[in-house]
Amino acid sequence: MKVSSVTQRQNIAFKRRLSNDEERELRSISVQAKEVLGNTGNSVLIVHDACLPQAPVRNTGVANILGYDSDEFFEFAKTYFGINTIEVLPQGEAGRVHKNGLVCAYGNSALGLNDSLINPEVLTGSKWRHIMMHEEFEQIVAANDAVDKATTVQYEKINGENSVFRKTLRTAFGRFMALERDDELRVEFERFKRENADWLEPKAVYDIIKRQNDGLEFDNWNSTLDNNLYNHKYPENQRQERIDKILTSNKKEAEFFRFRQFVAEKHLQAGRENLNKKGLKLFGDMPIGFAREEVWANPEAFLSDCHTGSNDWKAPCLNYMALTDENSAVAKLLKRKAALNARRYDGIRFDASWLYVMPKMVDDKTGNICRLYNGGHVLSMLEDEIKRVQGDKFSSQNILHEFKAGRDDFSIFNSGNVVPEVASRVTIFESENLGYSWGNNDYYSKTLGLSADSYILGAGDHTAQPLRQVAEGMPDMVAHVTGLVRKDSQVHVLAQIFNDSIENLSNPAEFIRSKFADTMSAKHNFIFFMDALGNMSRFDSQRLNRKGNYAFKIPSDFKEKYHRALQKGHAFNLPDILARAFEKEGLCDEYAELYKKLRQMARILKEKDTSDITENITNKTKGMNWKQAILMGTGIVLLAATGVYLKKHSTTQDA
């Protein structure tokens, strides 16, 4: 492997980073190694777009996939994590924020998009006719004055009705509507309204009535007619007259709502195009639930006084009995949701796919549970709709299904075999609960005999205990089993998989790289951004996180933080993990030169950052006389020379 010279620009000696040549080398050997391992499918980085980095001068409170900082992070992730796909969590309109400040992306709208997808800085540019002044954008940034703004997403700064962002966006909307009607943007806006009127109109109407009822949801409104404006059991003339009156009397508000949805959609597509240009696909997460206004606007599609899924979800319950009729209201609503996701993303993660196969309906009052068996009919219906929208771009490999459920709810096995609804689709597996017969690639590929294209494997997603916590032997504070320490049993499993000692795998760094390495043996794999960056905090814990739930922001200096985590063995070291996978699969001798390059690159990434030492030395020289400074300077030169010497010799020898 070529060893780049130490230059002032690269600043390698005292603050180790890969040079441009080394990054190209990393990309090259990573692709080669993944091909050898058969890891040639979707390599997915799961990230909540709200948590993406924002430089201080652009920190509005909530990030999105469009913009300079996000673009820089995705470039970095492609090189250092070896990914080819970005998967974002649900991006629907913000749902109810709990009194304790809890935010959960899975409680948001299933059809509309959140205001956070709008990048206000982009509105200051010529493509958007400068409908926002740069000074106004700076006011939005200045309004994000939270003490933890660098580390925590500030949802209220964007979604708050009285936020500076919302007020400034109203001003931008006024300028937008003042554009000539034949302006390209205005023409697009009118087309967007026509093509999405079926869900835009009810949402706009609901938004207005909700304001008139002091922010209360429809089941707390006093007007019976307003409660049933889209209920076909009520006289159509009365309903339509009321709808027309609301929209006419509140024309500006309704148009402002449509405008926000239009801009969010445009910015999402612009961000997706940027990713595609980098060779990255964008996957979206299609939640199982629906927002309150979507239940109100589609009463025939839901069962009243019921919820579905786990008790803590309290998700609205679809009229599952009618789902097999593709002309039913519930089937049409589900297909519309699938079509919107197919339009917005290159691929889709189906949240709680098991509920489409074996629905669970829970009576709100009695708690009684009713179950149905729909088989693969509903999933096939939704997949056909996605294929209809995407056409030639459709690939079944880009549809990921989550079948993880409670033991009493659903199992992927029947008499020891994987049920057909699961076996014929890409199933999401993770190794949070790694065992001899679960969570490891050998079990799925060799014991079960699953095809390489039938599953995607990762260490854990947004709901899992952080990998660092597991590696440190920390108990899972969320698990139903009190004091569960996953590492205790998992080191034994890893020792067998990697033919290694329990003592070695008890080391947290070795545990982490081995857990990651096993996923590299799968054709399709995924990593969660918190684990990739080596974070310890749990991303999703409704019981523990409170306001911090879904709100851990990637720092603007993420590269520095990542490299420091690498040196401690906490973060995702791609060449090191690939080398470990080679060891697992017995490929080290057959591909000796490639294995050697992986080890060398891994060692470079682990090199200690001595910038703190030199900074301390520099600070200490302040106030010294010239003789003392010269002596100290000589020490710095010797330190640099020693660093270069050690680097030169360490990269020419195999570990």
C-alpha positions as CSV (number, residue, x, y, z in Angstrom):
1,M,0.0,0.0,0.0
2,K,1.2,3.5,-0.8
3,V,2.3,5.5,2.2
4,S,1.6,9.2,1.7
5,S,4.2,11.7,2.7
6,V,3.7,13.9,5.7
7,T,2.7,17.4,4.6
8,Q,1.5,20.5,6.4
9,R,-1.8,20.3,4.4
10,Q,-2.5,16.7,5.5
11,N,-1.2,17.4,9.0
12,I,-0.7,13.7,9.4
13,A,2.0,13.6,12.0
14,F,0.0,15.4,14.8
15,K,-3.6,15.0,13.8
16,R,-4.0,11.7,11.9
17,R,-6.5,11.8,9.0
18,L,-6.4,9.8,5.8
19,S,-5.1,11.8,2.8
20,N,-7.1,11.9,-0.4
21,D,-4.9,9.1,-1.8
22,E,-5.4,7.0,1.3
23,E,-9.2,7.5,1.2
24,R,-9.2,6.3,-2.4
25,E,-7.2,3.3,-1.3
26,L,-9.6,2.6,1.5
27,R,-12.6,2.7,-0.9
28,S,-10.8,0.5,-3.4
29,I,-9.7,-2.3,-0.9
30,S,-13.1,-2.1,0.8
31,V,-14.9,-2.8,-2.4
32,Q,-12.5,-5.7,-3.2
33,A,-12.9,-7.2,0.3
34,K,-16.6,-7.0,0.3
35,E,-16.8,-8.7,-3.1
36,V,-14.6,-11.5,-1.7
37,L,-16.9,-11.8,1.3
38,G,-20.1,-11.8,-0.9
39,N,-21.2,-8.5,0.8
40,T,-22.3,-7.1,-2.5
41,G,-25.9,-6.1,-1.8
42,N,-27.4,-3.2,0.1
43,S,-25.0,-1.8,2.8
44,V,-27.3,0.5,4.7
45,L,-26.6,3.3,7.2
46,I,-29.7,4.0,9.3
47,V,-29.8,7.6,10.4
48,H,-32.5,9.9,11.6
49,D,-32.2,12.8,9.3
50,A,-33.2,15.3,12.1
51,C,-30.0,14.3,13.8
52,L,-27.6,15.0,11.0
53,P,-24.8,17.5,11.7
54,Q,-25.3,21.2,11.4
55,A,-22.4,23.7,11.6
56,P,-23.1,26.5,14.2
57,V,-23.8,29.0,11.5
58,R,-26.5,26.7,10.1
59,N,-27.9,25.1,13.3
60,T,-31.6,25.7,12.9
61,G,-32.4,23.0,15.6
62,V,-33.4,20.2,13.3
63,A,-31.4,18.9,10.3
64,N,-32.4,17.3,7.0
65,I,-30.8,15.5,4.2
66,L,-30.4,18.6,2.0
67,G,-27.5,20.9,2.7
68,Y,-23.8,21.2,2.9
69,D,-23.3,19.6,6.3
70,S,-25.4,16.6,5.5
71,D,-23.7,16.3,2.1
72,E,-20.3,16.2,3.9
73,F,-21.4,13.6,6.3
74,F,-22.8,11.3,3.6
75,E,-19.5,11.6,1.7
76,F,-17.7,10.6,4.8
77,A,-20.0,7.7,5.6
78,K,-19.6,6.3,2.1
79,T,-15.9,6.1,2.5
80,Y,-15.4,5.2,6.2
81,F,-18.5,2.9,6.6
82,G,-18.5,1.4,3.1
83,I,-22.2,2.0,2.7
84,N,-24.2,2.4,-0.5
85,T,-27.6,3.2,1.0
86,I,-29.0,5.8,3.5
87,E,-32.1,4.8,5.4
88,V,-34.0,7.5,7.2
89,L,-36.5,7.0,10.0
90,P,-40.1,8.1,9.3
91,Q,-40.3,11.7,8.0
92,G,-44.0,12.4,8.5
93,E,-45.5,15.5,10.0
94,A,-44.8,15.9,13.7
95,G,-47.3,14.1,15.8
96,R,-48.2,14.7,19.4
97,V,-45.3,15.7,21.7
98,H,-45.8,14.1,25.2
99,K,-45.9,16.3,28.3
100,N,-42.5,15.0,29.3
101,G,-41.0,16.2,26.0
102,L,-40.9,12.7,24.4
103,V,-40.7,12.7,20.6
104,C,-41.0,9.5,18.5
105,A,-40.8,9.5,14.7
106,Y,-43.1,6.5,14.6
107,G,-46.0,8.5,16.0
108,N,-46.0,11.0,13.1
109,S,-48.1,11.3,10.0
110,A,-48.1,8.4,7.5
111,L,-48.9,10.6,4.5
112,G,-47.6,14.1,5.0
113,L,-44.0,15.3,5.5
114,N,-42.5,17.2,8.4
115,D,-41.5,20.9,8.1
116,S,-38.1,19.8,9.2
117,L,-37.5,18.5,5.6
118,I,-37.5,22.2,4.5
119,N,-34.0,23.7,4.4
120,P,-34.6,27.4,4.9
121,E,-31.1,28.3,3.7
122,V,-31.9,26.8,0.3
123,L,-34.9,29.2,0.0
124,T,-32.5,32.1,0.0
125,G,-31.0,30.9,-3.3
126,S,-31.9,31.7,-6.9
127,K,-33.6,28.3,-7.5
128,W,-36.3,29.5,-5.0
129,R,-36.3,33.1,-6.3
130,H,-34.8,34.3,-3.0
131,I,-38.2,34.0,-1.3
132,M,-36.3,34.1,2.0
133,M,-33.8,36.7,2.8
134,H,-30.4,35.5,4.2
135,E,-30.9,37.8,7.2
136,E,-34.2,35.9,7.9
137,F,-32.3,32.6,7.7
138,E,-29.8,34.0,10.2
139,Q,-32.7,34.9,12.5
140,I,-33.9,31.3,12.5
141,V,-30.4,30.1,13.5
142,A,-30.1,32.8,16.2
143,A,-33.5,31.7,17.6
144,N,-32.0,28.2,18.3
145,D,-30.5,29.4,21.6
146,A,-30.9,26.2,23.6
147,V,-27.9,25.4,25.8
148,D,-27.7,21.8,24.4
149,K,-28.3,22.8,20.8
150,A,-24.9,21.3,19.7
151,T,-25.8,17.9,21.0
152,T,-29.6,17.7,21.0
153,V,-32.2,18.1,18.3
154,Q,-34.6,21.0,19.1
155,Y,-37.8,19.9,17.4
156,E,-39.8,22.8,18.8
157,K,-37.6,25.3,16.9
158,I,-39.1,24.0,13.6
159,N,-42.4,22.5,14.5
160,G,-43.5,25.1,17.0
161,E,-46.5,27.2,15.8
162,N,-45.0,30.4,17.1
163,S,-41.4,29.5,16.2
164,V,-39.2,32.0,14.3
165,F,-38.9,29.4,11.6
166,R,-42.7,29.2,11.1
167,K,-43.1,33.0,11.1
168,T,-40.3,33.5,8.7
169,L,-41.7,30.7,6.4
170,R,-45.0,32.6,6.3
171,T,-43.1,35.6,5.0
172,A,-41.4,33.5,2.4
173,F,-44.8,32.0,1.4
174,G,-46.1,35.6,0.8
175,R,-43.2,36.2,-1.6
176,F,-43.8,32.9,-3.3
177,M,-47.4,33.7,-4.0
178,A,-46.4,37.0,-5.4
179,L,-44.4,35.3,-8.1
180,E,-45.9,35.3,-11.6
181,R,-48.4,32.5,-12.1
182,D,-46.5,31.1,-15.0
183,D,-43.3,30.9,-13.0
184,E,-42.0,27.4,-13.1
185,L,-42.2,27.0,-9.3
186,R,-45.8,28.3,-9.2
187,V,-46.7,25.9,-12.0
188,E,-45.2,23.0,-10.1
189,F,-47.0,24.0,-7.0
190,E,-50.4,23.9,-8.8
191,R,-49.6,20.5,-10.2
192,F,-48.6,19.2,-6.8
193,K,-51.9,20.4,-5.3
194,R,-53.9,18.6,-8.0
195,E,-52.0,15.3,-7.8
196,N,-52.2,15.2,-4.0
197,A,-55.5,16.7,-3.3
198,D,-56.9,13.5,-1.9
199,W,-54.8,13.8,1.2
200,L,-53.8,17.5,1.2
201,E,-57.3,18.8,1.4
202,P,-58.4,16.8,4.5
203,K,-55.2,17.6,6.3
204,A,-55.6,21.3,5.5
205,V,-59.2,21.2,6.8
206,Y,-58.2,19.4,9.9
207,D,-55.4,21.8,10.6
208,I,-57.8,24.7,10.5
209,I,-60.5,23.1,12.6
210,K,-58.0,22.0,15.2
211,R,-56.8,25.6,15.5
212,Q,-60.4,26.7,16.1
213,N,-60.6,24.1,18.9
214,D,-57.5,25.2,20.8
215,G,-55.3,22.5,19.4
216,L,-57.6,19.6,20.5
217,E,-57.9,16.4,18.4
218,F,-61.2,15.6,16.7
219,D,-62.5,13.3,19.4
220,N,-62.7,16.4,21.7
221,W,-64.5,18.6,19.2
222,N,-68.1,19.8,20.1
223,S,-69.4,19.8,16.5
224,T,-70.7,16.4,15.4
225,L,-70.6,17.5,11.7
226,D,-66.9,18.5,12.0
227,N,-66.2,15.1,13.5
228,N,-67.7,13.4,10.5
229,L,-66.8,15.6,7.5
230,Y,-65.3,12.7,5.6
231,N,-67.7,10.0,7.0
232,H,-69.9,8.8,4.1
233,K,-72.7,7.9,6.5
234,Y,-73.5,11.6,6.9
235,P,-75.3,13.6,4.2
236,E,-72.8,14.6,1.5
237,N,-74.3,18.0,0.8
238,Q,-73.9,19.0,4.4
239,R,-70.4,17.8,4.6
240,Q,-69.3,19.4,1.3
241,E,-70.9,22.7,2.2
242,R,-69.0,22.8,5.5
243,I,-65.7,21.8,3.9
244,D,-66.1,24.5,1.2
245,K,-66.9,27.1,3.8
246,I,-63.8,26.2,5.9
247,L,-61.5,26.4,2.9
248,T,-63.0,29.6,1.5
249,S,-62.9,31.4,4.9
250,N,-59.4,30.2,5.6
251,K,-57.9,30.2,2.1
252,K,-54.5,31.6,3.1
253,E,-54.0,29.1,5.9
254,A,-55.0,26.2,3.7
255,E,-52.7,27.4,1.0
256,F,-49.8,27.9,3.5
257,F,-50.2,24.3,4.6
258,R,-50.1,23.0,1.0
259,F,-47.0,25.2,0.4
260,R,-45.1,23.7,3.3
261,Q,-45.9,20.2,2.0
262,F,-44.8,21.2,-1.5
263,V,-41.4,22.6,-0.3
264,A,-40.8,19.7,2.0
265,E,-41.4,17.3,-0.9
266,K,-39.1,19.3,-3.3
267,H,-36.3,19.5,-0.7
268,L,-36.6,15.8,0.0
269,Q,-36.2,15.0,-3.7
270,A,-33.3,17.4,-4.0
271,G,-31.6,15.6,-1.2
272,R,-32.3,12.3,-2.7
273,E,-30.9,13.4,-6.1
274,N,-27.7,14.5,-4.3
275,L,-27.4,11.1,-2.7
276,N,-28.0,9.3,-6.0
277,K,-25.2,11.4,-7.6
278,K,-22.8,10.0,-5.0
279,G,-23.9,6.5,-5.8
280,L,-26.1,6.2,-2.7
281,K,-29.7,5.1,-2.6
282,L,-32.3,6.6,-0.2
283,F,-34.6,4.3,1.7
284,G,-37.6,5.5,3.7
285,D,-39.3,4.0,6.7
286,M,-43.0,3.4,6.3
287,P,-44.6,3.3,9.8
288,I,-47.4,0.9,10.6
289,G,-49.4,3.7,12.3
290,F,-51.4,6.8,11.1
291,A,-51.9,10.3,12.5
292,R,-55.1,11.3,14.2
293,E,-56.2,13.5,11.2
294,E,-55.7,10.5,8.9
295,V,-58.0,8.4,11.0
296,W,-60.5,11.3,11.0
297,A,-60.3,11.7,7.2
298,N,-60.7,7.9,6.6
299,P,-63.2,6.6,9.2
300,E,-64.2,3.6,7.1
301,A,-60.6,2.4,7.0
302,F,-60.3,2.1,10.8
303,L,-61.9,0.3,13.7
304,S,-63.1,2.6,16.4
305,D,-62.3,1.8,20.1
306,C,-59.4,-0.4,19.1
307,H,-55.6,-0.2,18.8
308,T,-53.0,-2.4,17.2
309,G,-49.5,-3.7,17.9
310,S,-47.9,-3.5,21.3
311,N,-49.9,-1.8,24.1
312,D,-47.3,1.0,24.4
313,W,-47.8,1.9,20.7
314,K,-51.5,2.6,20.9
315,A,-51.5,2.7,17.1
316,P,-54.8,3.3,15.3
317,C,-56.3,0.0,14.3
318,L,-57.0,-0.6,10.6
319,N,-60.2,-2.4,9.5
320,Y,-58.1,-5.5,8.9
321,M,-61.2,-7.6,8.2
322,A,-61.8,-5.6,4.9
323,L,-58.1,-5.5,3.8
324,T,-58.3,-8.5,1.5
325,D,-60.8,-6.5,-0.6
326,E,-58.6,-4.2,-2.7
327,N,-61.5,-1.9,-3.4
328,S,-62.2,-1.3,0.3
329,A,-61.5,2.1,2.0
330,V,-58.7,0.6,4.1
331,A,-57.0,-1.1,1.1
332,K,-57.1,2.2,-0.9
333,L,-55.6,4.1,2.1
334,L,-52.8,1.6,2.5
335,K,-52.0,1.6,-1.2
336,R,-51.9,5.4,-1.2
337,K,-49.4,5.3,1.7
338,A,-47.3,2.8,-0.2
339,A,-47.5,4.9,-3.4
340,L,-46.3,8.0,-1.6
341,N,-43.3,6.2,-0.2
342,A,-42.5,4.6,-3.6
343,R,-42.5,8.1,-5.1
344,R,-40.3,9.6,-2.4
345,Y,-37.7,6.9,-1.9
346,D,-35.5,4.4,-3.8
347,G,-36.5,1.7,-1.3
348,I,-38.7,1.2,1.7
349,R,-38.5,-0.4,5.1
350,F,-41.9,-1.9,6.1
351,D,-42.4,-1.2,9.8
352,A,-44.0,-4.1,11.7
353,S,-44.7,-6.2,8.5
354,W,-46.0,-9.0,10.7
355,L,-49.2,-6.9,11.3
356,Y,-50.1,-7.2,7.6
357,V,-49.7,-11.0,7.8
358,M,-51.3,-11.6,11.2
359,P,-53.2,-8.5,12.4
360,K,-53.6,-7.9,16.1
361,M,-56.6,-5.9,17.2
362,V,-56.9,-4.9,20.9
363,D,-60.1,-3.6,22.4
364,D,-59.4,-0.3,24.1
365,K,-61.9,-0.9,27.0
366,T,-61.5,-4.6,27.7
367,G,-58.0,-5.3,26.4
368,N,-59.4,-8.4,24.6
369,I,-57.3,-9.4,21.6
370,C,-58.6,-10.5,18.2
371,R,-56.2,-11.9,15.6
372,L,-56.6,-12.6,11.9
373,Y,-54.5,-14.4,9.4
374,N,-54.1,-12.6,6.0
375,G,-51.1,-14.5,4.8
376,G,-49.0,-12.6,2.2
377,H,-52.0,-11.1,0.4
378,V,-51.7,-7.6,1.9
379,L,-47.9,-7.4,1.5
380,S,-48.2,-8.5,-2.1
381,M,-50.8,-5.8,-2.7
382,L,-48.6,-3.1,-1.3
383,E,-45.5,-4.4,-3.2
384,D,-47.5,-4.3,-6.4
385,E,-48.4,-0.7,-5.8
386,I,-44.8,0.2,-5.2
387,K,-43.8,-1.6,-8.4
388,R,-46.5,0.3,-10.3
389,V,-45.1,3.6,-9.1
390,Q,-41.4,2.9,-9.6
391,G,-41.7,0.9,-12.8
392,D,-38.4,-0.2,-14.2
393,K,-36.6,1.2,-11.1
394,F,-38.3,-1.3,-8.8
395,S,-36.3,-4.0,-7.1
396,S,-37.6,-6.5,-4.5
397,Q,-34.2,-6.2,-2.9
398,N,-35.1,-2.6,-2.0
399,I,-38.1,-3.6,0.1
400,L,-37.0,-4.5,3.6
401,H,-39.5,-6.1,6.0
402,E,-39.5,-6.0,9.8
403,F,-41.1,-9.2,11.2
404,K,-39.8,-8.7,14.7
405,A,-42.7,-9.3,17.2
406,G,-43.5,-10.6,20.6
407,R,-43.7,-14.4,21.0
408,D,-47.4,-14.3,21.4
409,D,-47.9,-12.1,18.4
410,F,-46.0,-13.6,15.5
411,S,-43.2,-16.1,14.6
412,I,-41.3,-16.4,11.4
413,F,-41.2,-20.2,11.9
414,N,-43.8,-22.9,11.5
415,S,-42.7,-26.4,12.4
416,G,-39.1,-25.4,12.2
417,N,-39.4,-23.8,8.7
418,V,-39.5,-20.1,7.8
419,V,-43.1,-19.3,6.9
420,P,-43.6,-18.4,3.2
421,E,-44.6,-14.8,3.9
422,V,-41.1,-14.2,5.3
423,A,-39.0,-16.6,3.2
424,S,-40.0,-14.8,0.0
425,R,-39.0,-11.4,1.2
426,V,-36.0,-9.5,2.5
427,T,-36.2,-9.9,6.2
428,I,-34.4,-7.7,8.7
429,F,-32.4,-9.6,11.3
430,E,-30.2,-8.1,14.0
431,S,-27.7,-9.5,16.5
432,E,-28.8,-7.6,19.6
433,N,-29.9,-10.9,21.1
434,L,-27.1,-12.9,19.5
435,G,-27.2,-16.6,20.1
436,Y,-26.1,-19.9,18.6
437,S,-29.4,-20.1,16.8
438,W,-30.2,-16.4,16.3
439,G,-28.5,-13.2,15.1
440,N,-25.5,-14.7,13.4
441,N,-24.9,-15.1,9.7
442,D,-23.9,-18.7,9.8
443,Y,-27.2,-19.7,11.4
444,Y,-29.2,-17.9,8.7
445,S,-27.1,-19.0,5.7
446,K,-26.0,-22.5,6.7
447,T,-28.4,-23.8,9.3
448,L,-31.6,-22.4,7.9
449,G,-30.3,-22.3,4.4
450,L,-31.8,-18.9,3.6
451,S,-30.8,-17.4,0.3
452,A,-28.3,-14.5,0.5
453,D,-31.0,-12.2,-0.9
454,S,-33.7,-13.1,1.6
455,Y,-32.3,-11.2,4.6
456,I,-30.3,-8.2,5.7
457,L,-28.2,-8.4,8.9
458,G,-27.0,-5.7,11.4
459,A,-25.8,-5.4,14.9
460,G,-28.9,-3.4,16.0
461,D,-31.3,-0.6,14.9
462,H,-32.7,2.5,16.6
463,T,-34.5,0.4,19.2
464,A,-31.6,-1.8,20.3
465,Q,-29.3,-1.5,23.2
466,P,-26.2,0.4,22.0
467,L,-23.4,-1.9,20.9
468,R,-21.0,-0.1,23.2
469,Q,-23.2,-0.7,26.2
470,V,-23.3,-4.4,25.4
471,A,-19.5,-4.5,24.8
472,E,-18.9,-2.9,28.2
473,G,-21.1,-5.4,30.0
474,M,-23.8,-2.9,30.9
475,P,-27.3,-4.3,31.8
476,D,-30.1,-3.4,29.4
477,M,-32.3,-0.9,31.4
478,V,-35.2,-1.3,28.8
479,A,-35.3,-5.1,28.5
480,H,-38.2,-6.9,30.1
481,V,-35.7,-9.2,31.9
482,T,-34.4,-7.1,34.8
483,G,-30.6,-6.6,34.7
484,L,-30.1,-8.5,31.4
485,V,-26.4,-8.4,30.5
486,R,-26.1,-9.6,26.9
487,K,-22.4,-9.8,26.8
488,D,-22.2,-12.7,29.3
489,S,-23.6,-15.2,26.8
490,Q,-22.6,-13.5,23.6
491,V,-18.9,-13.8,24.1
492,H,-19.3,-17.6,24.1
493,V,-21.2,-17.5,20.8
494,L,-18.6,-15.2,19.2
495,A,-15.8,-17.4,20.4
496,Q,-17.3,-20.3,18.5
497,I,-18.1,-18.2,15.4
498,F,-14.6,-16.8,15.2
499,N,-12.7,-19.7,16.7
500,D,-11.3,-17.3,19.3
501,S,-10.8,-17.2,23.0
502,I,-13.4,-15.9,25.4
503,E,-10.7,-13.9,27.1
504,N,-9.9,-12.0,23.8
505,L,-13.6,-11.4,23.0
506,S,-14.3,-10.1,26.5
507,N,-12.2,-7.1,25.5
508,P,-14.8,-4.4,24.5
509,A,-13.0,-3.4,21.3
510,E,-12.6,-7.0,20.2
511,F,-16.3,-7.6,21.0
512,I,-17.4,-4.7,18.9
513,R,-15.3,-5.5,15.8
514,S,-16.4,-9.1,15.9
515,K,-20.1,-8.2,16.2
516,F,-19.7,-5.9,13.2
517,A,-17.6,-8.4,11.3
518,D,-20.2,-11.1,11.4
519,T,-22.6,-8.8,9.5
520,M,-20.0,-8.4,6.8
521,S,-20.4,-12.1,5.9
522,A,-24.0,-11.3,4.8
523,K,-24.8,-10.1,1.3
524,H,-26.9,-7.3,2.7
525,N,-26.1,-5.6,5.9
526,F,-26.9,-2.4,7.9
527,I,-25.4,-0.3,10.7
528,F,-27.1,2.3,13.0
529,F,-25.4,5.6,13.0
530,M,-25.0,5.8,16.8
531,D,-23.2,2.4,16.8
532,A,-21.1,3.4,13.8
533,L,-19.9,6.6,15.5
534,G,-19.2,4.7,18.8
535,N,-21.8,6.4,20.9
536,M,-22.9,5.0,24.3
537,S,-26.3,6.6,24.6
538,R,-29.6,4.8,23.8
539,F,-31.3,6.5,20.9
540,D,-34.9,5.2,21.6
541,S,-36.1,4.7,25.1
542,Q,-39.4,6.2,25.9
543,R,-38.9,5.4,29.6
544,L,-35.4,6.7,30.0
545,N,-34.6,9.4,27.4
546,R,-37.5,11.9,27.8
547,K,-36.7,14.9,25.7
548,G,-33.5,13.2,24.4
549,N,-35.5,10.5,22.7
550,Y,-34.8,10.5,18.9
551,A,-32.7,13.6,19.5
552,F,-29.0,12.7,19.7
553,K,-27.5,15.1,17.3
554,I,-24.4,14.2,15.3
555,P,-21.8,16.9,16.3
556,S,-20.5,19.3,13.6
557,D,-17.0,18.1,14.4
558,F,-18.1,14.5,13.8
559,K,-14.8,13.6,12.0
560,E,-12.7,14.4,15.1
561,K,-15.1,12.6,17.4
562,Y,-15.2,9.6,15.1
563,H,-11.4,9.3,14.9
564,R,-11.0,9.6,18.7
565,A,-13.6,6.8,19.1
566,L,-11.7,4.7,16.5
567,Q,-8.6,5.0,18.6
568,K,-10.4,3.6,21.6
569,G,-11.9,0.8,19.6
570,H,-15.5,2.1,20.0
571,A,-16.4,3.1,16.4
572,F,-16.9,1.3,13.1
573,N,-13.4,0.7,11.7
574,L,-14.2,-0.6,8.2
575,P,-10.9,-2.2,7.1
576,D,-10.4,-3.7,10.6
577,I,-13.9,-5.2,10.5
578,L,-13.4,-6.5,7.0
579,A,-10.1,-8.1,8.1
580,R,-11.9,-9.7,11.0
581,A,-14.5,-11.1,8.6
582,F,-11.7,-12.5,6.5
583,E,-10.4,-14.3,9.6
584,K,-13.9,-15.7,10.3
585,E,-14.3,-17.0,6.7
586,G,-10.7,-18.4,6.5
587,L,-9.7,-16.1,3.6
588,C,-6.5,-14.6,5.0
589,D,-4.1,-16.9,3.2
590,E,-6.0,-17.1,-0.1
591,Y,-6.2,-13.3,-0.3
592,A,-3.0,-12.5,1.7
593,E,-2.1,-9.2,-0.1
594,L,-5.6,-7.8,0.3
595,Y,-5.8,-9.0,3.9
596,K,-2.5,-7.3,4.6
597,K,-3.7,-4.0,3.1
598,L,-6.8,-4.1,5.2
599,R,-4.7,-4.6,8.4
600,Q,-2.4,-1.8,7.4
601,M,-5.2,0.6,6.7
602,A,-6.9,-0.4,10.0
603,R,-3.7,0.4,11.9
604,I,-3.5,3.8,10.3
605,L,-7.0,4.7,11.4
606,K,-6.1,3.6,14.9
607,E,-3.1,5.8,15.2
608,K,-3.1,8.0,18.2
609,D,-4.0,11.6,17.9
610,T,-1.1,13.6,19.4
611,S,-2.6,17.0,18.7
612,D,-3.5,17.4,22.3
613,I,0.1,16.9,23.3
614,T,1.4,19.4,20.8
615,E,-1.3,21.9,21.8
616,N,-0.3,21.5,25.4
617,I,3.4,22.0,24.5
618,T,2.5,25.1,22.5
619,N,0.6,26.6,25.4
620,K,3.5,25.9,27.7
621,T,5.9,27.7,25.5
622,K,3.9,30.9,26.0
623,G,5.8,33.1,28.4
624,M,9.1,31.2,28.0
625,N,12.4,32.9,27.2
626,W,14.0,32.2,23.8
627,K,16.3,29.5,25.2
628,Q,13.5,27.6,26.8
629,A,11.4,27.9,23.6
630,I,14.2,26.5,21.4
631,L,14.6,23.5,23.7
632,M,10.9,22.9,23.6
633,G,10.8,23.4,19.8
634,T,13.6,20.8,19.4
635,G,11.5,18.4,21.4
636,I,8.6,18.9,19.1
637,V,10.8,18.3,16.0
638,L,12.1,15.1,17.5
639,L,8.6,14.0,18.4
640,A,7.5,14.6,14.8
641,A,10.5,12.7,13.4
642,T,9.8,9.8,15.7
643,G,6.2,9.7,14.6
644,V,7.2,9.6,10.9
645,Y,9.7,6.9,11.6
646,L,7.2,4.7,13.5
647,K,4.6,5.2,10.8
648,K,7.0,4.3,8.0
649,H,8.0,1.0,9.7
650,S,4.6,0.1,11.1
651,T,3.0,0.2,7.6
652,T,5.6,-2.1,6.0
653,Q,5.0,-5.0,8.4
654,D,2.0,-7.2,8.9
655,A,0.5,-7.3,12.4
